[in-house]
Structures are given as C-alpha cells and as structure tokens.
Amino acid sequence: MKNKVGIGIIGTGFARKVQIPAFLSCENAEIVSVASGNLENARATAEEFGIGHFTADWRETVAREDVDLVCITTPPNLHREMTLFSLELGKHVLCEKPMAMNAAEAEEMTAMAKSKGVLALIDHELRFQPGRQKAYAMLRDGEIGKIRHAKYHFRAPHRGDPGLPWNWWSDIEQGGGALGAVNSHIIDSFNWFLGTEISSVFCQLQSHVKKRPLPGGDFRDVTTDDEANMILRFADGDLTEDATGLVSVSMTEQPNYKNYIEFFGTEGAIKVKHRGDAYVARSGENDWREIGTELGIPLLGVADTGFSRGFMDFAPNIVEAIIEGRTEIEFAATFEDGLKVQKVLDAARESNARGRIVELR
C-alpha cells in the first residue's frame, strides 16, 4: 500500500482552476510536476501552487518516477497520444472529456488500459455530486416508476461575445466545440443515471459566431459548434421502456448560466440542478419539492458551475483508490464509459452531416 500519491498534471487551464486545488486539499496527495505547451504557463502554475517541477515537454512529467497518476487536461486531439504513452509506462490516468477525437481512438485507449490493469478514468466529475447520487439512488428505488422521458438543458452565454479570442475551442481539428465539451457530459449523465445506452440520435449543430479575433487584429474562421441540440431514444432497461430524450445546449444564449437534468417517469419526476440541488414531484403534485441533500464544496475564485463541487468529491476517491491498489471506483466513469460516449458523439456528428437519425444499436 502506498503512503502518498504523486500526481503529474498536463495542461494549465481547467487543471489550474479546479484539479490542482482539489488534489492539494486531499491527504496523501502531492502535485509533483506540471506540463504545458506554454512554458510560462507551466512556470506560473508551479509557482502559484508550490509545485517542484514544471516543463513544456509533457513526456518529462509522465516519465517521472514519482508520478503515479497522470491528469490529462489538454485539447482532445492530444488525448490519445498522451494516454497511450502514460499507460505504456504503467501510470494511472485521469483523462478529460471528450475521451478522444473519435471512437477508433477511444477503442485503442480502452484496450491499452485494460491490458495494463491500472486506474483509467474519464473526468465526468458531476457523478460525484451528492445530489446526483441521491437522484441516482431514487431512480433505482422506483421513486418515479419507469422513465418515459429525460431532458437536459445547458446554457452558458459567454461564447456569444464575438470579441472572445480564437483558440483551440474554435478549431474542429483540435476537438473544440460544444458537442465534445458539453454534450459528452450530458451523454454520460444519461448513460449513468438510466443504466442503459442511447439507441438513436438526431443532432443539429450550429456555429453562431463564425469568426473570432487573433492577436494583432486579424480574424480566423470558427470551425466548431457553439450550439448542439439532440433528440434521443434510449434502449430499454431496468429503468427505461420506450424512453426518449431531448438535449438543448447553447454557449451563446442569454442571460445567465443554466445546467439541469430532468427525468419524467410513470409515477413522477426528478430534477437536478447544476450545484446538485435535487427536486422531486410525485404524480398528482403541482410543483417540485426539494430533496434534502448536501451540495458539496465549491472552490473559491472559480465560477460555481457545479463542476468544481463534483471534482472536490471525486479527487479524494481517486487518491484513496491508488493508495489501496484498486483499479475501480464506485460511480466513476471508466474508459469503457468514455468509449460509449464517444460512439454517441460520432453518431451525432454523422447525424448533423447527413440531416437524419443515426441508429446506434
């Protein structure tokens, strides 16, 4: 049994805001190295958090003997190479979503992880919000009967600002866009909550802001979506029977942030908001009633979108599993889960391109 988990971080965006502070709050964890394609970003992050090693070469971070867990928080086009290199060296991996650029890459990553017998997870941290776990249990206890329909509404207006600079998020070749960044979380949420998979998808993608500024005043075309809507059907399972789904995702709609999931069953409905606030409405009732549950701990200085609350509960579970030599964590999204999500993302892109429903099963 290990006494301390050494963590190597690749990327200084989400990791700097959420992952590093969350892991530093864990007992028996130490951030030993941080890598970024921009050396100054790596240096600044290391200085901010007292990390002993920083580099512009992510392979240096992965190859360190004191790194047990590699956290990959880079654009999706880099996930495959970084993951395979980390697994080859026997490292545990926490990979950001979407898992890869396509299902073929995700299948290769999943097969490699299975052969190495390490902890290999996708960062779907919302699963660890107490409110979501309460709703998960209620669905399985039959609190609202069989699920007929599920809805997800996500709105974050900041990308409606045309002055927001062009970066990887605007580039399809790097895996940017709302579908991968947001709908991946939504697909995983449906899969996890309902204990089944999506059987068909109709998707419409849209880019409302079509050019973004570069340093120096020039503009570059945006090749990704900032709106990603989906109509779904779910395979029948213990909780579902001929069930349908509806997803509305926009990164440009005003006025404020919204992020919630709803389930409508034969005997009532359940809703969970972005912080994990959970509500139930039984058949015949006229309004939602709040379900008493903890909301987790938000990180100071970070917009309270719910993701940091989830990761603050996720991080100690990861550290504990590695210390105890386990390769599974209850509720955590595995590479197999990430592959299931990737297949739906691929089908959604095909649906958008062809203008028709795509069947998955």
Helices and strands as residue ranges (DSSP letters): E 5-10, H 14-14, I 15-19, H 20-24, E 29-35, H 39-49, E 54-55, H 58-63, E 69-72, G 76-78, H 79-88, E 92-95, H 103-116, E 120-122, G 125-128, H 130-140, E 147-155, G 157-160, G 168-170, G 172-174, H 178-178, I 179-183, H 184-194, E 198-206, E 211-213, E 219-221, E 227-234, E 240-250, E 258-265, E 268-272, E 278-282, E 289-291, H 307-324, E 333-334, H 335-354, E 358-359
